[in-house]
Amino acid sequence: MNAYMGYDRILGPKQGAILIFAKTSKEAKLISYKMIHSWFSSSWIDVSIKKMDAHHLFKHADQLKLMNNIPHIIDDVEVCYRCQLWGEYEVTDGLCECCRN
């Protein structure tokens, strides 16, 4: 399983993004489209998927689904209270590594 970020490519990930665990980017887009569309009325072509090479994101996964290779989405990832982002840097005690430094 890989970690992906899904978001509307026109609005960008700062407006809202979900964490997806899937085998491929195509699978990630398939399982995330309904949620992203419901948030932004995004068309299929406007849903972007970005592979995340951040191992700390796997702590947010449903561990049972991850263990059984079941693709799933997480829409409530902990964000940094200062920059309001998640993904590249691990958030600890409310701050990401970038804002902490």
Biopython code that builds the backbone (N, CA, C, O; Angstrom):
import numpy as np
from Bio.PDB.StructureBuilder import StructureBuilder

atoms = [
    (1, "MET", "N", (0.837, -1.179, 0.000)),
    (1, "MET", "CA", (0.000, 0.000, 0.000)),
    (1, "MET", "C", (0.884, 1.245, 0.000)),
    (1, "MET", "O", (1.961, 1.276, 0.595)),
    (2, "ASN", "N", (0.389, 2.257, -0.683)),
    (2, "ASN", "CA", (1.071, 3.542, -0.749)),
    (2, "ASN", "C", (0.169, 4.611, -0.162)),
    (2, "ASN", "O", (-1.052, 4.457, -0.121)),
    (3, "ALA", "N", (0.776, 5.691, 0.289)),
    (3, "ALA", "CA", (0.020, 6.840, 0.798)),
    (3, "ALA", "C", (-0.072, 7.881, -0.316)),
    (3, "ALA", "O", (0.914, 8.176, -0.991)),
    (4, "TYR", "N", (-1.273, 8.432, -0.495)),
    (4, "TYR", "CA", (-1.520, 9.453, -1.507)),
    (4, "TYR", "C", (-2.302, 10.604, -0.885)),
    (4, "TYR", "O", (-3.016, 10.421, 0.101)),
    (5, "MET", "N", (-2.163, 11.781, -1.466)),
    (5, "MET", "CA", (-2.983, 12.929, -1.109)),
    (5, "MET", "C", (-3.930, 13.179, -2.277)),
    (5, "MET", "O", (-3.496, 13.230, -3.427)),
    (6, "GLY", "N", (-5.199, 13.334, -1.994)),
    (6, "GLY", "CA", (-6.188, 13.633, -3.019)),
    (6, "GLY", "C", (-6.780, 15.008, -2.789)),
    (6, "GLY", "O", (-7.089, 15.370, -1.654)),
    (7, "TYR", "N", (-6.942, 15.790, -3.869)),
    (7, "TYR", "CA", (-7.454, 17.151, -3.754)),
    (7, "TYR", "C", (-7.946, 17.644, -5.106)),
    (7, "TYR", "O", (-7.695, 17.014, -6.133)),
    (8, "ASP", "N", (-8.646, 18.768, -5.103)),
    (8, "ASP", "CA", (-9.090, 19.400, -6.337)),
    (8, "ASP", "C", (-7.903, 20.173, -6.907)),
    (8, "ASP", "O", (-7.351, 21.040, -6.231)),
    (9, "ARG", "N", (-7.509, 19.870, -8.133)),
    (9, "ARG", "CA", (-6.300, 20.470, -8.700)),
    (9, "ARG", "C", (-6.442, 21.958, -8.969)),
    (9, "ARG", "O", (-5.437, 22.670, -8.993)),
    (10, "ILE", "N", (-7.659, 22.451, -9.172)),
    (10, "ILE", "CA", (-7.864, 23.885, -9.409)),
    (10, "ILE", "C", (-7.748, 24.659, -8.099)),
    (10, "ILE", "O", (-7.103, 25.707, -8.054)),
    (11, "LEU", "N", (-8.364, 24.153, -7.041)),
    (11, "LEU", "CA", (-8.324, 24.823, -5.744)),
    (11, "LEU", "C", (-7.024, 24.572, -4.989)),
    (11, "LEU", "O", (-6.589, 25.407, -4.196)),
    (12, "GLY", "N", (-6.408, 23.423, -5.236)),
    (12, "GLY", "CA", (-5.161, 23.072, -4.558)),
    (12, "GLY", "C", (-5.407, 22.399, -3.221)),
    (12, "GLY", "O", (-6.510, 22.472, -2.678)),
    (13, "PRO", "N", (-4.382, 21.744, -2.686)),
    (13, "PRO", "CA", (-4.537, 20.975, -1.448)),
    (13, "PRO", "C", (-4.755, 21.838, -0.208)),
    (13, "PRO", "O", (-5.243, 21.332, 0.803)),
    (14, "LYS", "N", (-4.411, 23.121, -0.253)),
    (14, "LYS", "CA", (-4.624, 23.980, 0.917)),
    (14, "LYS", "C", (-6.102, 24.202, 1.211)),
    (14, "LYS", "O", (-6.465, 24.529, 2.341)),
    (15, "GLN", "N", (-6.952, 24.028, 0.213)),
    (15, "GLN", "CA", (-8.394, 24.196, 0.409)),
    (15, "GLN", "C", (-9.046, 22.945, 0.985)),
    (15, "GLN", "O", (-10.180, 23.001, 1.460)),
    (16, "GLY", "N", (-8.349, 21.829, 0.949)),
    (16, "GLY", "CA", (-8.865, 20.583, 1.486)),
    (16, "GLY", "C", (-8.270, 19.400, 0.759)),
    (16, "GLY", "O", (-8.244, 19.357, -0.471)),
    (17, "ALA", "N", (-7.797, 18.450, 1.523)),
    (17, "ALA", "CA", (-7.177, 17.260, 0.946)),
    (17, "ALA", "C", (-7.474, 16.067, 1.838)),
    (17, "ALA", "O", (-7.680, 16.209, 3.043)),
    (18, "ILE", "N", (-7.493, 14.896, 1.229)),
    (18, "ILE", "CA", (-7.687, 13.670, 1.995)),
    (18, "ILE", "C", (-6.480, 12.759, 1.819)),
    (18, "ILE", "O", (-5.778, 12.800, 0.808)),
    (19, "LEU", "N", (-6.269, 11.949, 2.823)),
    (19, "LEU", "CA", (-5.202, 10.958, 2.816)),
    (19, "LEU", "C", (-5.799, 9.653, 2.325)),
    (19, "LEU", "O", (-6.847, 9.214, 2.798)),
    (20, "ILE", "N", (-5.121, 9.043, 1.374)),
    (20, "ILE", "CA", (-5.623, 7.817, 0.755)),
    (20, "ILE", "C", (-4.553, 6.735, 0.860)),
    (20, "ILE", "O", (-3.371, 6.994, 0.634)),
    (21, "PHE", "N", (-4.970, 5.550, 1.197)),
    (21, "PHE", "CA", (-4.082, 4.395, 1.177)),
    (21, "PHE", "C", (-4.584, 3.457, 0.094)),
    (21, "PHE", "O", (-5.700, 2.943, 0.173)),
    (22, "ALA", "N", (-3.762, 3.238, -0.910)),
    (22, "ALA", "CA", (-4.146, 2.419, -2.053)),
    (22, "ALA", "C", (-2.899, 1.813, -2.685)),
    (22, "ALA", "O", (-1.773, 2.204, -2.376)),
    (23, "LYS", "N", (-3.124, 0.851, -3.577)),
    (23, "LYS", "CA", (-1.997, 0.201, -4.247)),
    (23, "LYS", "C", (-1.446, 1.057, -5.383)),
    (23, "LYS", "O", (-0.237, 1.076, -5.611)),
    (24, "THR", "N", (-2.326, 1.768, -6.101)),
    (24, "THR", "CA", (-1.908, 2.579, -7.240)),
    (24, "THR", "C", (-2.603, 3.938, -7.196)),
    (24, "THR", "O", (-3.585, 4.121, -6.477)),
    (25, "SER", "N", (-2.089, 4.875, -7.963)),
    (25, "SER", "CA", (-2.728, 6.193, -8.022)),
    (25, "SER", "C", (-4.109, 6.098, -8.666)),
    (25, "SER", "O", (-5.014, 6.847, -8.297)),
    (26, "LYS", "N", (-4.277, 5.201, -9.607)),
    (26, "LYS", "CA", (-5.585, 5.016, -10.240)),
    (26, "LYS", "C", (-6.609, 4.545, -9.208)),
    (26, "LYS", "O", (-7.732, 5.049, -9.164)),
    (27, "GLU", "N", (-6.220, 3.586, -8.389)),
    (27, "GLU", "CA", (-7.103, 3.094, -7.338)),
    (27, "GLU", "C", (-7.395, 4.208, -6.326)),
    (27, "GLU", "O", (-8.521, 4.331, -5.846)),
    (28, "ALA", "N", (-6.393, 5.010, -6.007)),
    (28, "ALA", "CA", (-6.575, 6.123, -5.075)),
    (28, "ALA", "C", (-7.600, 7.113, -5.615)),
    (28, "ALA", "O", (-8.447, 7.599, -4.866)),
    (29, "LYS", "N", (-7.530, 7.409, -6.887)),
    (29, "LYS", "CA", (-8.479, 8.342, -7.485)),
    (29, "LYS", "C", (-9.887, 7.756, -7.476)),
    (29, "LYS", "O", (-10.854, 8.465, -7.197)),
    (30, "LEU", "N", (-10.003, 6.476, -7.777)),
    (30, "LEU", "CA", (-11.311, 5.825, -7.793)),
    (30, "LEU", "C", (-12.009, 5.900, -6.438)),
    (30, "LEU", "O", (-13.204, 6.184, -6.368)),
    (31, "ILE", "N", (-11.264, 5.645, -5.362)),
    (31, "ILE", "CA", (-11.919, 5.617, -4.048)),
    (31, "ILE", "C", (-12.069, 7.008, -3.428)),
    (31, "ILE", "O", (-12.847, 7.175, -2.489)),
    (32, "SER", "N", (-11.351, 7.999, -3.928)),
    (32, "SER", "CA", (-11.426, 9.332, -3.338)),
    (32, "SER", "C", (-12.336, 10.292, -4.092)),
    (32, "SER", "O", (-12.721, 11.329, -3.552)),
    (33, "TYR", "N", (-12.682, 9.967, -5.321)),
    (33, "TYR", "CA", (-13.447, 10.899, -6.154)),
    (33, "TYR", "C", (-14.758, 11.347, -5.506)),
    (33, "TYR", "O", (-15.058, 12.541, -5.498)),
    (34, "LYS", "N", (-15.531, 10.425, -4.970)),
    (34, "LYS", "CA", (-16.844, 10.786, -4.409)),
    (34, "LYS", "C", (-16.713, 11.822, -3.295)),
    (34, "LYS", "O", (-17.490, 12.775, -3.243)),
    (35, "MET", "N", (-15.750, 11.646, -2.417)),
    (35, "MET", "CA", (-15.594, 12.579, -1.303)),
    (35, "MET", "C", (-15.137, 13.949, -1.794)),
    (35, "MET", "O", (-15.689, 14.971, -1.386)),
    (36, "ILE", "N", (-14.130, 13.974, -2.668)),
    (36, "ILE", "CA", (-13.631, 15.257, -3.172)),
    (36, "ILE", "C", (-14.722, 15.965, -3.969)),
    (36, "ILE", "O", (-14.876, 17.183, -3.868)),
    (37, "HIS", "N", (-15.470, 15.213, -4.751)),
    (37, "HIS", "CA", (-16.589, 15.789, -5.506)),
    (37, "HIS", "C", (-17.643, 16.372, -4.555)),
    (37, "HIS", "O", (-18.197, 17.437, -4.828)),
    (38, "SER", "N", (-17.920, 15.696, -3.461)),
    (38, "SER", "CA", (-18.929, 16.183, -2.519)),
    (38, "SER", "C", (-18.479, 17.467, -1.819)),
    (38, "SER", "O", (-19.313, 18.294, -1.448)),
    (39, "TRP", "N", (-17.175, 17.638, -1.637)),
    (39, "TRP", "CA", (-16.656, 18.854, -0.998)),
    (39, "TRP", "C", (-16.664, 20.047, -1.947)),
    (39, "TRP", "O", (-17.054, 21.148, -1.559)),
    (40, "PHE", "N", (-16.233, 19.829, -3.194)),
    (40, "PHE", "CA", (-15.963, 20.942, -4.106)),
    (40, "PHE", "C", (-16.727, 20.880, -5.431)),
    (40, "PHE", "O", (-16.542, 21.753, -6.279)),
    (41, "SER", "N", (-17.566, 19.888, -5.626)),
    (41, "SER", "CA", (-18.233, 19.652, -6.918)),
    (41, "SER", "C", (-17.215, 19.477, -8.039)),
    (41, "SER", "O", (-17.454, 19.882, -9.176)),
    (42, "SER", "N", (-16.094, 18.880, -7.712)),
    (42, "SER", "CA", (-15.001, 18.661, -8.675)),
    (42, "SER", "C", (-15.406, 17.640, -9.727)),
    (42, "SER", "O", (-16.092, 16.661, -9.434)),
    (43, "SER", "N", (-14.975, 17.885, -10.941)),
    (43, "SER", "CA", (-15.175, 16.884, -11.985)),
    (43, "SER", "C", (-14.074, 15.832, -11.851)),
    (43, "SER", "O", (-13.078, 16.051, -11.161)),
    (44, "TRP", "N", (-14.260, 14.705, -12.506)),
    (44, "TRP", "CA", (-13.274, 13.619, -12.466)),
    (44, "TRP", "C", (-11.894, 14.122, -12.877)),
    (44, "TRP", "O", (-10.892, 13.779, -12.250)),
    (45, "ILE", "N", (-11.844, 14.930, -13.922)),
    (45, "ILE", "CA", (-10.569, 15.407, -14.457)),
    (45, "ILE", "C", (-9.855, 16.354, -13.491)),
    (45, "ILE", "O", (-8.635, 16.509, -13.561)),
    (46, "ASP", "N", (-10.616, 16.991, -12.583)),
    (46, "ASP", "CA", (-10.028, 17.953, -11.648)),
    (46, "ASP", "C", (-9.542, 17.334, -10.344)),
    (46, "ASP", "O", (-8.969, 18.035, -9.510)),
    (47, "VAL", "N", (-9.755, 16.056, -10.152)),
    (47, "VAL", "CA", (-9.262, 15.390, -8.950)),
    (47, "VAL", "C", (-7.816, 14.977, -9.180)),
    (47, "VAL", "O", (-7.511, 14.220, -10.101)),
    (48, "SER", "N", (-6.933, 15.487, -8.329)),
    (48, "SER", "CA", (-5.503, 15.165, -8.434)),
    (48, "SER", "C", (-5.093, 14.229, -7.305)),
    (48, "SER", "O", (-5.601, 14.300, -6.186)),
    (49, "ILE", "N", (-4.173, 13.366, -7.637)),
    (49, "ILE", "CA", (-3.633, 12.411, -6.682)),
    (49, "ILE", "C", (-2.118, 12.577, -6.670)),
    (49, "ILE", "O", (-1.473, 12.554, -7.718)),
    (50, "LYS", "N", (-1.560, 12.743, -5.479)),
    (50, "LYS", "CA", (-0.111, 12.911, -5.328)),
    (50, "LYS", "C", (0.407, 11.830, -4.390)),
    (50, "LYS", "O", (-0.088, 11.680, -3.273)),
    (51, "LYS", "N", (1.404, 11.079, -4.844)),
    (51, "LYS", "CA", (2.006, 10.055, -3.986)),
    (51, "LYS", "C", (2.834, 10.744, -2.907)),
    (51, "LYS", "O", (3.611, 11.656, -3.188)),
    (52, "MET", "N", (2.655, 10.294, -1.677)),
    (52, "MET", "CA", (3.350, 10.887, -0.543)),
    (52, "MET", "C", (4.439, 9.929, -0.059)),
    (52, "MET", "O", (4.162, 8.785, 0.302)),
    (53, "ASP", "N", (5.652, 10.405, -0.057)),
    (53, "ASP", "CA", (6.769, 9.601, 0.457)),
    (53, "ASP", "C", (7.074, 10.016, 1.888)),
    (53, "ASP", "O", (8.195, 10.410, 2.211)),
    (54, "ALA", "N", (6.073, 9.922, 2.725)),
    (54, "ALA", "CA", (6.187, 10.322, 4.127)),
    (54, "ALA", "C", (5.678, 9.175, 4.988)),
    (54, "ALA", "O", (4.470, 8.989, 5.133)),
    (55, "HIS", "N", (6.583, 8.422, 5.547)),
    (55, "HIS", "CA", (6.220, 7.213, 6.290)),
    (55, "HIS", "C", (5.393, 7.503, 7.538)),
    (55, "HIS", "O", (4.659, 6.634, 8.008)),
    (56, "HIS", "N", (5.504, 8.720, 8.081)),
    (56, "HIS", "CA", (4.730, 9.047, 9.282)),
    (56, "HIS", "C", (3.223, 9.049, 9.020)),
    (56, "HIS", "O", (2.437, 8.953, 9.963)),
    (57, "LEU", "N", (2.810, 9.157, 7.765)),
    (57, "LEU", "CA", (1.377, 9.172, 7.447)),
    (57, "LEU", "C", (0.704, 7.835, 7.712)),
    (57, "LEU", "O", (-0.510, 7.781, 7.905)),
    (58, "PHE", "N", (1.473, 6.764, 7.723)),
    (58, "PHE", "CA", (0.892, 5.437, 7.920)),
    (58, "PHE", "C", (0.322, 5.252, 9.324)),
    (58, "PHE", "O", (-0.466, 4.332, 9.544)),
    (59, "LYS", "N", (0.699, 6.102, 10.278)),
    (59, "LYS", "CA", (0.102, 6.004, 11.624)),
    (59, "LYS", "C", (-1.365, 6.425, 11.606)),
    (59, "LYS", "O", (-2.115, 6.069, 12.514)),
    (60, "HIS", "N", (-1.791, 7.186, 10.574)),
    (60, "HIS", "CA", (-3.180, 7.621, 10.458)),
    (60, "HIS", "C", (-4.074, 6.564, 9.801)),
    (60, "HIS", "O", (-5.299, 6.672, 9.845)),
    (61, "ALA", "N", (-3.470, 5.556, 9.199)),
    (61, "ALA", "CA", (-4.237, 4.529, 8.482)),
    (61, "ALA", "C", (-5.044, 3.670, 9.440)),
    (61, "ALA", "O", (-4.701, 3.527, 10.614)),
    (62, "ASP", "N", (-6.112, 3.106, 8.921)),
    (62, "ASP", "CA", (-6.851, 2.069, 9.629)),
    (62, "ASP", "C", (-5.939, 0.847, 9.569)),
    (62, "ASP", "O", (-5.778, 0.239, 8.511)),
    (63, "GLN", "N", (-5.350, 0.493, 10.692)),
    (63, "GLN", "CA", (-4.313, -0.535, 10.713)),
    (63, "GLN", "C", (-4.820, -1.902, 10.263)),
    (63, "GLN", "O", (-4.073, -2.661, 9.645)),
    (64, "LEU", "N", (-6.067, -2.227, 10.562)),
    (64, "LEU", "CA", (-6.634, -3.508, 10.125)),
    (64, "LEU", "C", (-6.770, -3.531, 8.601)),
    (64, "LEU", "O", (-6.419, -4.521, 7.958)),
    (65, "LYS", "N", (-7.280, -2.440, 8.028)),
    (65, "LYS", "CA", (-7.398, -2.362, 6.570)),
    (65, "LYS", "C", (-6.023, -2.359, 5.915)),
    (65, "LYS", "O", (-5.821, -2.999, 4.883)),
    (66, "LEU", "N", (-5.092, -1.649, 6.507)),
    (66, "LEU", "CA", (-3.733, -1.603, 5.966)),
    (66, "LEU", "C", (-3.101, -2.999, 5.966)),
    (66, "LEU", "O", (-2.479, -3.407, 4.985)),
    (67, "MET", "N", (-3.263, -3.716, 7.061)),
    (67, "MET", "CA", (-2.707, -5.060, 7.193)),
    (67, "MET", "C", (-3.304, -6.017, 6.161)),
    (67, "MET", "O", (-2.636, -6.941, 5.696)),
    (68, "ASN", "N", (-4.585, -5.781, 5.806)),
    (68, "ASN", "CA", (-5.273, -6.642, 4.848)),
    (68, "ASN", "C", (-5.276, -6.069, 3.425)),
    (68, "ASN", "O", (-6.005, -6.552, 2.558)),
    (69, "ASN", "N", (-4.458, -5.039, 3.194)),
    (69, "ASN", "CA", (-4.341, -4.401, 1.868)),
    (69, "ASN", "C", (-5.682, -3.921, 1.320)),
    (69, "ASN", "O", (-5.962, -4.080, 0.132)),
    (70, "ILE", "N", (-6.501, -3.341, 2.175)),
    (70, "ILE", "CA", (-7.789, -2.797, 1.759)),
    (70, "ILE", "C", (-7.625, -1.285, 1.577)),
    (70, "ILE", "O", (-7.299, -0.584, 2.535)),
    (71, "PRO", "N", (-7.842, -0.782, 0.377)),
    (71, "PRO", "CA", (-7.720, 0.657, 0.138)),
    (71, "PRO", "C", (-8.745, 1.430, 0.977)),
    (71, "PRO", "O", (-9.872, 0.970, 1.162)),
    (72, "HIS", "N", (-8.354, 2.595, 1.480)),
    (72, "HIS", "CA", (-9.265, 3.410, 2.273)),
    (72, "HIS", "C", (-8.801, 4.858, 2.325)),
    (72, "HIS", "O", (-7.669, 5.185, 1.969)),
    (73, "ILE", "N", (-9.719, 5.723, 2.783)),
    (73, "ILE", "CA", (-9.402, 7.144, 2.881)),
    (73, "ILE", "C", (-9.525, 7.613, 4.327)),
    (73, "ILE", "O", (-10.295, 7.067, 5.118)),
    (74, "ILE", "N", (-8.749, 8.631, 4.643)),
    (74, "ILE", "CA", (-8.778, 9.271, 5.950)),
    (74, "ILE", "C", (-9.024, 10.758, 5.684)),
    (74, "ILE", "O", (-8.229, 11.409, 5.006)),
    (75, "ASP", "N", (-10.113, 11.287, 6.210)),
    (75, "ASP", "CA", (-10.425, 12.690, 5.935)),
    (75, "ASP", "C", (-10.216, 13.608, 7.139)),
    (75, "ASP", "O", (-10.579, 14.783, 7.097)),
    (76, "ASP", "N", (-9.633, 13.072, 8.210)),
    (76, "ASP", "CA", (-9.411, 13.890, 9.402)),
    (76, "ASP", "C", (-7.971, 13.771, 9.902)),
    (76, "ASP", "O", (-7.727, 13.489, 11.075)),
    (77, "VAL", "N", (-7.038, 13.988, 8.999)),
    (77, "VAL", "CA", (-5.614, 13.916, 9.336)),
    (77, "VAL", "C", (-5.257, 15.103, 10.230)),
    (77, "VAL", "O", (-5.726, 16.219, 10.007)),
    (78, "GLU", "N", (-4.434, 14.858, 11.230)),
    (78, "GLU", "CA", (-3.995, 15.937, 12.116)),
    (78, "GLU", "C", (-3.210, 16.980, 11.319)),
    (78, "GLU", "O", (-2.280, 16.638, 10.589)),
    (79, "VAL", "N", (-3.587, 18.242, 11.462)),
    (79, "VAL", "CA", (-2.905, 19.332, 10.755)),
    (79, "VAL", "C", (-2.133, 20.189, 11.752)),
    (79, "VAL", "O", (-2.439, 20.207, 12.944)),
    (80, "CYS", "N", (-1.142, 20.889, 11.251)),
    (80, "CYS", "CA", (-0.371, 21.836, 12.047)),
    (80, "CYS", "C", (-1.272, 23.028, 12.358)),
    (80, "CYS", "O", (-1.896, 23.577, 11.450)),
    (81, "TYR", "N", (-1.350, 23.436, 13.616)),
    (81, "TYR", "CA", (-2.251, 24.540, 13.945)),
    (81, "TYR", "C", (-1.734, 25.877, 13.421)),
    (81, "TYR", "O", (-2.509, 26.826, 13.306)),
    (82, "ARG", "N", (-0.453, 25.972, 13.105)),
    (82, "ARG", "CA", (0.093, 27.233, 12.604)),
    (82, "ARG", "C", (-0.101, 27.379, 11.091)),
    (82, "ARG", "O", (-0.641, 28.388, 10.637)),
    (83, "CYS", "N", (0.331, 26.387, 10.305)),
    (83, "CYS", "CA", (0.239, 26.500, 8.843)),
    (83, "CYS", "C", (-1.001, 25.812, 8.273)),
    (83, "CYS", "O", (-1.329, 26.001, 7.102)),
    (84, "GLN", "N", (-1.695, 25.009, 9.098)),
    (84, "GLN", "CA", (-2.919, 24.303, 8.707)),
    (84, "GLN", "C", (-2.702, 23.253, 7.624)),
    (84, "GLN", "O", (-3.635, 22.915, 6.895)),
    (85, "LEU", "N", (-1.473, 22.732, 7.511)),
    (85, "LEU", "CA", (-1.158, 21.735, 6.493)),
    (85, "LEU", "C", (-0.800, 20.404, 7.133)),
    (85, "LEU", "O", (-0.534, 20.326, 8.332)),
    (86, "TRP", "N", (-0.799, 19.370, 6.322)),
    (86, "TRP", "CA", (-0.342, 18.039, 6.724)),
    (86, "TRP", "C", (0.349, 17.420, 5.512)),
    (86, "TRP", "O", (0.180, 17.889, 4.386)),
    (87, "GLY", "N", (1.112, 16.386, 5.743)),
    (87, "GLY", "CA", (1.674, 15.634, 4.626)),
    (87, "GLY", "C", (3.169, 15.470, 4.663)),
    (87, "GLY", "O", (3.671, 14.425, 5.077)),
    (88, "GLU", "N", (3.887, 16.482, 4.239)),
    (88, "GLU", "CA", (5.339, 16.338, 4.117)),
    (88, "GLU", "C", (6.044, 16.247, 5.457)),
    (88, "GLU", "O", (7.027, 15.521, 5.600)),
    (89, "TYR", "N", (5.543, 16.983, 6.438)),
    (89, "TYR", "CA", (6.188, 17.013, 7.751)),
    (89, "TYR", "C", (5.278, 16.393, 8.801)),
    (89, "TYR", "O", (4.059, 16.557, 8.758)),
    (90, "GLU", "N", (5.877, 15.691, 9.729)),
    (90, "GLU", "CA", (5.105, 15.078, 10.800)),
    (90, "GLU", "C", (4.634, 16.146, 11.773)),
    (90, "GLU", "O", (5.388, 17.055, 12.121)),
    (91, "VAL", "N", (3.379, 16.032, 12.213)),
    (91, "VAL", "CA", (2.809, 16.962, 13.185)),
    (91, "VAL", "C", (2.941, 16.331, 14.563)),
    (91, "VAL", "O", (2.451, 15.227, 14.803)),
    (92, "THR", "N", (3.616, 17.052, 15.474)),
    (92, "THR", "CA", (3.804, 16.592, 16.842)),
    (92, "THR", "C", (3.433, 17.728, 17.778)),
    (92, "THR", "O", (3.915, 18.850, 17.623)),
    (93, "ASP", "N", (2.582, 17.439, 18.744)),
    (93, "ASP", "CA", (2.112, 18.454, 19.690)),
    (93, "ASP", "C", (1.544, 19.675, 18.979)),
    (93, "ASP", "O", (1.739, 20.805, 19.425)),
    (94, "GLY", "N", (0.846, 19.447, 17.877)),
    (94, "GLY", "CA", (0.164, 20.513, 17.170)),
    (94, "GLY", "C", (0.972, 21.279, 16.150)),
    (94, "GLY", "O", (0.411, 22.101, 15.424)),
    (95, "LEU", "N", (2.270, 21.043, 16.067)),
    (95, "LEU", "CA", (3.129, 21.759, 15.123)),
    (95, "LEU", "C", (3.858, 20.790, 14.203)),
    (95, "LEU", "O", (4.291, 19.718, 14.624)),
    (96, "CYS", "N", (3.987, 21.187, 12.927)),
    (96, "CYS", "CA", (4.789, 20.380, 12.009)),
    (96, "CYS", "C", (6.274, 20.734, 12.197)),
    (96, "CYS", "O", (6.604, 21.758, 12.795)),
    (97, "GLU", "N", (7.133, 19.899, 11.694)),
    (97, "GLU", "CA", (8.579, 20.109, 11.845)),
    (97, "GLU", "C", (9.011, 21.442, 11.248)),
    (97, "GLU", "O", (9.902, 22.100, 11.787)),
    (98, "CYS", "N", (8.392, 21.847, 10.144)),
    (98, "CYS", "CA", (8.752, 23.100, 9.481)),
    (98, "CYS", "C", (8.424, 24.306, 10.368)),
    (98, "CYS", "O", (9.264, 25.189, 10.539)),
    (99, "CYS", "N", (7.224, 24.352, 10.928)),
    (99, "CYS", "CA", (6.824, 25.471, 11.779)),
    (99, "CYS", "C", (7.554, 25.463, 13.124)),
    (99, "CYS", "O", (7.776, 26.518, 13.719)),
    (100, "ARG", "N", (7.921, 24.288, 13.594)),
    (100, "ARG", "CA", (8.630, 24.181, 14.877)),
    (100, "ARG", "C", (10.022, 24.805, 14.765)),
    (100, "ARG", "O", (10.529, 25.381, 15.727)),
    (101, "ASN", "N", (10.630, 24.687, 13.597)),
    (101, "ASN", "CA", (12.001, 25.218, 13.420)),
    (101, "ASN", "C", (11.918, 26.624, 13.029)),
    (101, "ASN", "O", (12.947, 27.270, 12.826)),
]
sb = StructureBuilder()
sb.init_structure("model")
sb.init_model(0)
sb.init_chain("A")
sb.init_seg("    ")
for serial, (resi, resn, name, xyz) in enumerate(atoms, 1):
    if name == "N":
        sb.init_residue(resn, " ", resi, " ")
    sb.init_atom(name, np.array(xyz, "f"), 0.0, 1.0, " ", f" {name:<3s}", serial, name[0])
structure = sb.get_structure()
